[in-house]
């Protein structure tokens, strides 16, 4: 059973940067797809970005492409979300997710494990 714990959220001004971390434990994730999702008040959970734990192709929502970067530290079983040029519309609870297959998808229903979420607030 894989457990995911997010950290790094906070309050930043528009144009600023923030790095979120997701620490995985309790299982082998080498064959997993890892993703970040976000959910703003009154909206459905939205795909942000995803990567295979083993590397290779990355996928980004058009709204964050060029501003956000997903990466990982295999030694620490941690995946990161680097967020630059933040906008007020990026304000949301950000969730780390893991899927027990290597193929990434944008549908949150396809993911098997979820972190508790971390709040990101971008002020204007």
Secondary structure, 3 states (H helix, E strand, C coil): CCEEEEECCEEEECCCCEEEEEEEECCCCCCCEEEEEEECCCCCCEEEEEEECCCCCEEECCCCCCCEEEEEEHHHCEEEEEECCCCHHHCEEEEEEEECCCCCCCCHHHCCEECCCEEEEEEC
